[in-house]
């Protein structure tokens, strides 16, 4: 694992929201598994930024990568990737990015 990633403050809040809702819906043990898989996906993307699919929104290039019920939105930079948001699959990126 050589890639790096950084998260926006919005991403940190997204993870908190995912954690709260997941504990309510699925319990602590399942939430821990889900969050571990999410972390592994972020590391995978840091190592392989081109795994995501590119798209443009308001002339800004983003990538997205689906993880179970959520979508990771990020930007590729020279030294790392920047995780912009992690949204539920039903949330439209043009309203939340």
C-alpha distances in whole Angstrom, upper triangle without the diagonal:
4,6,8,11,15,18,21,24,25,22,22,25,24,22,25,28,25,25,29,30,28,30,33,32,30,30,28,26,26,24,22,21,21,19,16,16,16,13,11,12,11,7,8,10,8,6,10,12,15,15,17,21,22,26,28,30,32,31,27,25,22,20,20,18,20,19,22,25,23,22,19,20,18,19,16,17,16,14,12,14,16,17,21,22,21,25,27,27,31,30,31,28,31,33,30,28
4,7,10,14,17,20,23,25,22,22,26,25,23,26,29,27,27,31,32,30,32,35,35,33,33,31,29,28,27,25,23,23,21,19,18,18,15,13,14,12,9,10,11,8,6,10,12,14,15,17,21,22,25,27,29,31,29,26,23,21,19,20,19,22,21,24,27,24,23,19,20,17,17,15,14,13,11,10,12,15,17,20,22,22,26,28,28,32,31,31,28,31,33,30,27
4,7,10,14,17,20,21,18,19,23,22,21,24,26,24,25,29,30,28,30,33,33,31,32,29,28,27,25,23,23,22,19,18,17,16,13,12,12,10,7,8,8,4,4,8,9,12,13,15,18,18,21,23,25,27,26,22,20,18,16,17,16,19,19,22,24,22,20,16,16,14,13,11,11,11,8,6,8,11,13,17,18,19,22,25,25,29,28,28,25,27,29,26,23
4,7,10,14,17,18,16,16,20,19,18,21,23,22,23,26,28,26,28,31,31,30,30,28,27,26,24,22,22,21,18,17,17,15,12,12,12,9,7,10,9,5,7,10,10,14,15,15,19,19,21,23,24,26,25,21,19,17,16,17,16,19,19,22,24,21,19,15,15,12,12,11,10,10,7,5,7,9,11,14,16,17,21,23,24,28,26,26,23,26,27,24,21
4,7,10,13,15,12,13,16,16,15,18,20,19,20,23,25,24,26,29,29,28,28,26,26,25,22,21,21,19,16,16,16,13,11,12,11,7,7,10,8,6,9,11,10,14,14,14,17,17,19,20,21,23,22,19,17,14,13,14,14,17,16,20,21,18,16,12,12,9,10,9,9,11,9,5,5,6,7,11,13,14,17,20,21,25,23,23,20,23,24,20,18
4,7,10,12,10,10,14,14,13,16,18,18,19,22,23,23,25,28,28,28,28,26,26,25,22,21,22,20,17,17,17,14,12,14,13,10,11,13,11,9,13,15,13,16,17,16,19,18,20,20,20,22,22,18,17,15,14,15,16,18,18,21,21,18,16,13,12,10,10,11,10,12,10,7,6,5,6,9,11,13,16,20,21,24,22,22,19,21,22,18,16
4,7,8,6,7,10,10,10,13,15,15,16,19,20,20,22,25,25,25,25,24,24,23,20,19,20,18,15,16,16,13,12,14,13,10,12,15,13,11,15,16,14,18,18,16,19,18,19,20,19,21,21,17,17,14,14,14,15,17,16,19,19,16,14,11,10,9,10,12,13,15,14,10,9,6,5,6,8,10,13,17,19,21,19,19,17,19,19,15,13
4,5,5,7,9,10,11,13,14,15,17,19,20,21,23,25,26,26,26,25,26,25,22,21,23,20,17,19,19,16,15,18,16,13,16,18,16,15,19,19,17,20,20,18,20,19,19,19,18,19,20,16,16,14,15,15,16,18,18,21,20,16,15,12,11,10,11,13,14,17,16,13,11,7,6,6,7,10,13,17,19,21,18,18,15,17,17,13,11
4,5,5,6,9,10,11,12,14,15,17,19,20,21,23,24,25,25,24,26,25,21,21,23,20,17,19,20,17,16,19,19,16,18,21,19,18,22,23,20,23,23,21,23,22,22,21,20,21,22,19,19,17,18,18,19,20,20,22,21,17,17,14,13,13,15,17,17,20,19,16,15,11,10,8,9,11,14,17,20,21,18,19,17,18,17,13,12
4,5,5,6,9,10,10,12,14,15,16,18,20,21,22,23,24,23,25,23,20,21,22,19,17,19,19,16,16,19,18,15,18,21,18,18,22,23,20,23,22,20,21,20,20,19,18,19,21,18,18,16,16,16,17,18,18,20,18,15,14,12,11,12,14,17,18,21,21,18,15,12,9,7,6,8,10,13,16,17,14,15,13,15,14,10,10
4,5,5,6,9,10,10,12,14,15,16,18,20,21,21,22,21,22,21,17,18,19,16,13,16,16,12,12,15,14,12,15,17,15,15,19,20,17,20,19,17,19,19,19,19,18,20,21,18,18,15,15,14,14,15,14,17,15,12,11,9,9,10,13,16,17,20,19,16,13,10,7,6,5,6,9,12,15,17,14,15,13,16,15,11,11
4,5,5,6,9,10,11,13,14,15,17,19,20,21,20,19,21,20,16,16,18,16,12,15,16,13,12,16,15,13,16,18,17,17,20,22,20,23,22,20,22,22,23,23,22,23,25,21,21,18,18,17,17,18,16,18,17,14,14,12,13,13,16,18,19,22,20,17,15,12,10,10,8,9,12,14,17,19,17,19,17,19,18,14,14
4,5,5,6,9,10,11,12,14,15,17,18,19,19,18,21,20,16,17,19,16,14,17,18,14,15,18,18,16,19,21,20,20,24,24,23,25,24,22,24,24,23,24,22,23,25,22,22,19,20,18,19,18,17,19,17,14,15,13,14,15,18,21,22,25,24,20,18,15,12,11,9,9,11,13,17,18,15,17,16,18,16,13,14
4,5,5,6,9,10,11,12,14,16,16,17,18,17,19,18,14,15,17,14,12,15,15,12,13,16,15,14,17,19,18,19,22,22,21,23,22,19,21,21,21,22,20,22,24,21,21,18,17,15,15,15,14,15,13,10,11,10,12,13,17,20,21,25,24,20,17,14,11,10,7,6,7,9,13,14,12,14,13,16,15,11,12
4,5,5,6,9,10,10,12,14,15,15,16,14,16,15,11,12,14,11,8,12,12,9,10,14,13,12,15,17,17,17,21,22,20,23,21,19,21,23,23,24,23,25,27,23,23,19,18,16,16,15,13,14,13,11,12,11,13,14,18,20,22,25,23,20,17,15,11,12,9,7,9,11,14,16,15,17,16,19,18,15,15
4,5,5,6,9,10,11,13,14,15,15,13,16,15,11,12,15,13,10,14,15,13,13,17,17,16,19,21,20,21,24,25,24,27,25,23,25,26,26,27,25,27,29,26,26,23,22,20,19,18,16,17,15,13,15,15,16,18,21,24,25,28,26,23,20,18,15,15,12,11,12,13,17,18,17,19,19,22,20,16,17
4,5,5,6,8,10,11,12,14,14,14,17,15,12,14,16,13,12,15,16,14,15,19,18,17,20,22,22,23,26,26,25,27,25,23,25,26,25,26,24,26,29,26,26,22,22,19,19,18,16,16,13,12,14,14,16,18,22,25,26,29,28,25,22,19,16,15,12,10,10,10,14,15,14,17,17,20,17,14,16
4,6,5,6,8,10,10,11,12,12,14,12,9,11,13,10,9,12,13,11,13,16,15,15,18,20,19,21,24,24,23,25,23,21,23,24,24,25,24,27,29,26,25,22,20,18,16,15,12,12,10,9,12,12,15,17,21,24,26,29,28,24,21,19,15,15,12,9,9,9,12,14,13,16,17,20,18,15,17
4,6,5,6,9,10,10,10,9,11,10,7,9,11,9,8,11,13,11,13,16,16,16,19,21,21,22,25,26,25,27,25,23,25,27,27,29,28,30,32,29,28,25,23,21,19,17,15,14,13,12,15,15,18,20,23,26,28,30,29,25,23,21,17,18,15,12,13,12,16,17,17,20,20,23,22,19,20
4,6,5,6,9,10,10,10,13,12,9,11,14,12,11,15,16,15,16,20,20,20,22,24,24,26,28,29,28,30,28,26,28,30,30,31,29,31,34,31,30,27,26,23,22,20,18,17,15,15,17,18,20,23,26,29,30,33,32,28,26,23,20,20,17,14,14,14,17,18,17,21,21,24,22,19,21
4,5,5,6,8,9,11,13,12,9,12,14,12,12,16,16,15,17,20,20,20,23,24,24,26,29,29,28,30,27,25,27,29,28,30,28,31,33,30,30,26,25,22,21,19,16,15,12,13,16,17,20,23,26,29,31,34,33,29,26,24,21,20,17,14,13,11,15,15,15,19,20,23,21,18,21
4,5,5,5,7,8,10,8,6,9,11,9,9,13,13,13,15,18,18,19,21,22,23,25,27,27,27,29,26,24,26,28,29,30,29,32,34,31,30,26,25,22,20,17,14,13,11,12,15,17,20,22,26,29,31,34,32,29,26,24,20,21,17,14,13,12,14,16,16,20,21,24,23,20,22
4,6,5,4,5,8,8,6,9,11,10,11,14,15,15,17,19,20,21,23,25,25,27,29,30,30,32,29,28,30,32,32,34,32,35,37,34,33,30,28,25,23,21,18,16,15,16,19,20,23,25,29,31,33,36,34,31,28,27,23,23,20,17,17,15,18,19,20,24,25,28,26,23,25
4,6,6,8,11,11,9,13,15,13,14,17,18,18,20,23,23,24,26,28,28,30,32,33,32,34,31,30,31,33,33,35,33,36,38,35,35,31,30,27,25,22,20,18,16,17,20,22,25,27,31,34,36,39,37,33,31,29,25,25,22,19,18,16,19,19,20,23,25,28,26,24,26
4,6,9,11,9,9,13,14,12,14,17,17,17,20,22,22,23,26,27,27,29,31,32,31,33,30,28,29,32,32,33,32,35,37,35,34,30,29,25,23,20,18,15,13,15,19,21,24,27,30,33,35,38,37,33,31,29,25,25,21,18,17,14,17,17,18,22,24,27,25,23,26
4,7,8,6,7,10,11,10,12,15,15,16,18,20,20,22,24,25,26,28,30,30,30,32,29,27,29,32,32,34,33,36,38,36,34,31,29,25,23,20,17,14,13,15,19,21,24,27,31,33,35,38,36,33,30,29,25,26,22,19,18,16,18,19,20,24,25,29,27,25,27
4,6,6,6,9,10,11,12,14,16,16,18,20,21,23,25,26,27,29,31,31,32,33,30,29,32,34,35,36,36,38,40,38,36,33,31,27,25,22,19,17,16,18,21,23,26,28,32,34,36,39,37,33,31,29,26,27,24,20,20,18,20,22,23,27,28,31,29,27,29
4,6,5,6,9,10,10,12,14,15,16,18,20,21,23,24,26,27,29,30,30,32,30,29,31,34,35,36,36,38,40,37,36,32,30,27,25,22,19,17,17,18,21,22,25,27,31,33,34,37,35,31,29,28,25,26,23,20,20,19,22,23,24,28,28,32,30,27,29
4,5,5,7,9,10,11,13,14,16,17,19,20,21,23,25,26,27,29,29,31,28,28,31,33,35,37,37,39,41,38,36,32,30,27,24,22,18,17,17,18,22,22,26,28,31,32,34,37,34,31,29,28,25,27,24,21,21,20,22,24,25,29,29,33,32,29,30
4,5,5,6,9,10,11,12,14,15,17,19,20,21,23,25,26,27,27,29,26,25,28,30,32,34,34,37,38,35,33,30,27,24,21,19,15,13,14,15,19,20,23,25,29,30,33,35,33,30,27,27,23,25,22,18,19,17,19,21,22,26,26,30,29,26,28
4,5,5,6,8,10,10,12,14,15,16,18,20,21,23,24,25,26,27,25,24,26,29,30,32,31,34,36,33,31,27,25,22,20,17,14,13,13,13,17,17,21,23,26,28,30,33,31,27,25,24,20,22,19,15,16,15,17,19,20,24,24,27,26,24,25
4,5,5,6,9,10,11,12,14,15,17,18,20,21,23,24,25,27,24,24,27,29,31,33,32,35,37,33,32,28,26,23,20,18,15,14,15,15,18,18,21,23,26,27,29,31,29,26,24,23,20,22,20,17,18,17,20,22,23,26,26,29,28,25,26
4,6,5,6,9,10,11,12,14,15,16,18,20,21,22,23,25,22,22,25,28,29,32,32,35,36,33,31,27,24,22,18,16,13,12,13,14,17,17,21,22,26,27,29,31,29,25,24,23,20,22,20,17,18,17,19,21,23,25,25,29,29,26,26
4,5,5,6,9,10,11,13,14,15,17,19,20,21,21,23,20,19,22,25,26,28,28,32,33,30,28,24,21,18,15,13,9,9,10,11,13,14,17,19,23,24,27,29,27,24,21,21,18,19,17,13,14,13,15,18,19,22,22,25,25,22,23
4,5,5,6,9,10,11,12,14,15,17,19,20,20,22,20,19,22,24,26,28,27,30,31,28,26,23,20,18,15,14,10,11,12,11,13,13,16,18,21,22,24,27,25,21,19,18,15,17,15,12,14,14,16,19,19,22,21,25,24,21,22
4,5,5,6,9,10,11,12,14,15,17,18,19,21,19,19,22,25,27,29,29,32,33,30,27,24,21,19,16,15,11,12,14,14,15,14,18,19,22,22,24,26,24,20,19,19,16,19,17,14,17,17,18,22,22,25,24,27,27,24,24
4,5,5,6,9,10,10,12,14,15,16,17,19,16,16,19,22,24,27,27,31,31,28,25,22,19,16,13,12,8,9,12,11,13,12,16,17,20,21,23,25,23,20,18,18,16,18,16,13,15,15,16,20,20,23,22,26,26,23,23
4,5,5,6,9,10,11,12,14,15,15,17,15,14,17,20,21,24,24,27,28,24,22,19,16,14,11,10,7,9,10,9,10,9,13,14,17,18,21,23,21,18,15,15,12,14,13,10,12,13,14,17,18,20,19,22,22,19,19
4,5,5,6,9,10,11,13,14,15,17,15,15,19,21,23,25,25,28,29,25,23,19,17,15,13,13,10,13,14,12,13,11,14,14,17,17,19,21,19,15,14,14,12,15,14,11,15,16,17,21,20,22,21,24,24,21,20
4,5,5,6,9,10,11,12,13,16,13,14,18,20,23,25,26,29,29,26,23,20,17,15,12,13,10,13,15,14,14,12,15,15,18,18,20,21,19,16,14,15,14,17,16,14,17,18,18,22,22,24,22,26,27,23,23
4,5,5,6,9,10,10,11,13,10,11,14,17,19,22,23,26,26,23,20,17,14,12,9,9,7,10,13,11,11,9,12,12,15,15,18,20,18,15,12,13,11,14,14,11,14,15,15,19,19,21,19,23,24,21,20
4,5,5,6,9,10,10,12,11,11,14,16,18,21,21,24,24,21,18,15,12,11,9,11,10,13,15,12,11,8,10,10,12,13,15,17,15,11,9,10,8,12,12,10,14,16,16,20,19,20,18,22,22,19,18
4,5,5,6,9,10,13,12,13,16,18,21,23,24,27,27,23,20,17,15,14,12,14,13,16,18,16,15,12,14,12,14,13,15,16,14,11,10,12,11,15,15,14,17,19,20,24,23,24,22,25,26,23,21
4,5,5,6,8,10,9,10,14,16,19,22,24,27,26,23,20,17,14,13,11,12,11,15,17,15,14,12,14,13,14,13,15,17,15,12,11,13,13,16,16,15,18,19,19,23,23,24,22,25,26,24,22
4,5,5,5,8,7,7,11,13,16,18,20,23,22,19,16,13,10,10,8,11,11,15,17,14,12,10,11,9,11,10,12,14,13,10,8,10,10,13,14,13,16,18,18,21,21,21,19,22,23,21,19
4,6,6,9,10,11,14,15,18,20,21,24,23,19,17,14,12,13,12,15,14,18,20,17,15,12,12,10,10,9,10,11,10,7,6,9,10,13,15,15,18,21,21,24,23,23,21,23,25,22,20
4,6,9,9,12,15,16,20,22,24,27,25,22,19,17,14,15,13,16,16,20,22,20,18,15,15,13,13,11,13,13,11,9,9,13,13,17,18,18,21,23,23,27,26,26,24,26,28,26,23
4,6,6,9,12,13,17,19,22,25,23,20,17,15,12,13,11,14,15,18,21,19,16,14,14,12,12,10,12,13,13,10,10,13,14,17,18,18,20,22,22,25,25,24,22,25,27,24,22
4,5,6,9,10,14,16,18,21,20,16,13,11,8,10,10,13,15,18,20,17,14,12,11,9,9,7,10,11,11,9,7,10,11,14,15,16,18,20,20,23,22,22,19,21,24,21,19
4,5,7,8,12,15,18,21,19,16,13,11,8,10,10,13,15,19,21,18,15,13,12,11,10,9,12,13,14,12,10,13,14,16,17,17,19,21,20,23,23,22,19,21,24,22,20
4,7,9,13,16,19,22,21,18,15,12,9,9,7,10,12,15,18,16,13,11,12,11,12,11,15,16,17,14,12,14,14,16,17,16,18,19,18,21,21,20,18,21,24,22,20
4,6,10,13,15,19,18,15,12,9,5,5,5,8,11,14,16,13,10,9,9,9,10,10,14,16,17,14,11,13,12,13,14,13,15,16,15,18,18,17,15,17,20,18,16
4,7,10,13,17,16,14,10,8,5,5,7,10,13,16,17,15,11,11,10,10,11,11,15,18,19,17,14,15,14,14,15,15,15,17,15,17,17,16,13,16,19,18,16
4,7,10,13,12,10,7,6,4,7,9,12,16,19,19,17,13,12,10,9,9,10,13,16,18,16,13,14,14,14,15,16,16,18,16,19,18,15,13,14,18,17,14
4,7,10,9,8,6,5,6,8,11,14,17,20,20,17,13,13,10,11,10,12,15,18,20,18,15,15,15,14,15,16,16,18,16,17,16,13,11,11,15,15,12
4,7,6,5,4,6,8,11,14,17,20,23,22,19,16,15,11,12,11,13,15,18,21,19,16,15,15,14,15,17,17,19,18,19,17,14,11,10,14,14,11
4,5,5,7,7,10,12,16,18,21,23,22,19,16,15,12,12,12,15,17,20,22,20,17,16,15,13,14,16,16,18,17,17,15,12,9,7,10,11,9
4,5,8,10,14,15,19,21,24,27,25,22,19,18,15,15,14,16,18,21,24,22,19,18,18,15,16,19,18,21,20,20,17,14,11,9,12,12,10
4,7,10,13,16,19,22,25,28,27,24,20,19,15,15,13,15,16,19,22,21,18,17,18,15,17,20,20,23,22,23,20,17,14,12,15,15,12
4,6,10,13,17,20,22,25,24,21,18,16,12,11,9,11,13,16,18,17,15,13,14,12,14,17,18,21,20,21,19,16,12,11,14,14,10
4,7,10,14,17,20,23,23,19,16,14,10,9,7,9,11,14,17,15,12,12,13,12,14,16,17,20,19,21,18,16,12,12,16,15,11
4,7,10,13,16,19,19,16,12,10,7,6,5,8,11,14,16,14,10,10,10,9,11,13,14,17,16,18,16,14,10,11,14,13,10
4,7,10,13,16,17,14,10,8,6,5,6,8,11,15,16,13,10,10,9,10,11,12,13,15,14,17,16,14,11,13,16,14,12
4,7,10,13,13,10,6,5,5,6,9,11,14,18,18,15,12,11,10,10,10,9,10,12,11,14,13,12,10,13,15,13,12
4,7,10,11,9,6,5,7,8,11,13,16,19,19,16,13,13,11,12,11,10,11,12,10,14,14,14,12,16,17,16,14
4,6,8,6,4,6,9,11,15,16,20,23,23,19,16,16,13,14,12,9,10,10,8,12,12,13,13,16,18,16,16
4,6,5,6,7,11,13,17,18,21,24,23,20,17,17,14,15,13,9,10,9,9,13,14,15,15,19,20,18,18
4,6,8,10,14,17,20,22,25,28,27,23,20,20,17,18,15,12,11,9,9,12,14,16,17,20,21,19,20
4,7,10,13,17,20,23,26,29,28,25,21,20,17,17,14,10,9,6,6,9,11,13,14,18,18,16,18
4,7,10,13,17,19,22,25,25,21,18,17,13,13,10,6,5,4,5,8,9,11,12,15,15,13,14
4,6,10,13,16,19,22,22,19,15,14,11,11,8,6,5,6,6,9,9,10,9,13,14,12,12
4,6,10,13,16,19,19,15,11,10,7,8,6,5,7,9,9,13,12,12,10,14,15,12,11
4,7,10,13,17,17,14,10,9,6,6,5,6,8,11,11,14,12,11,8,11,13,10,8
4,7,10,13,14,10,7,5,4,5,7,9,11,14,15,17,15,15,11,14,15,13,10
4,6,10,11,9,6,5,7,7,10,12,15,18,18,21,18,17,13,15,17,15,11
4,7,8,7,5,6,9,10,13,15,18,21,21,24,22,21,17,18,21,19,15
4,6,5,5,7,11,12,16,18,21,24,24,27,25,23,20,21,23,21,17
4,6,8,10,14,16,19,21,24,27,28,30,28,27,24,25,27,24,21
4,7,10,13,16,19,21,24,27,28,31,29,28,25,26,28,25,22
4,7,10,12,15,17,20,24,24,27,25,25,22,23,25,22,19
4,6,9,12,14,17,20,21,24,22,21,18,20,22,19,16
4,6,9,11,15,18,19,22,20,19,16,18,19,16,13
4,6,8,11,15,16,18,16,16,13,16,17,13,11
4,7,10,13,15,17,14,14,11,13,13,10,7
4,6,10,12,14,11,11,9,12,12,8,7
4,7,9,12,10,11,10,13,13,10,10
4,6,8,6,8,8,11,11,8,9
4,5,5,9,10,13,12,11,13
4,6,8,9,13,13,12,14
4,6,9,12,11,11,14
4,6,9,8,8,10
4,6,6,7,9
4,5,5,6
4,6,6
4,6
4
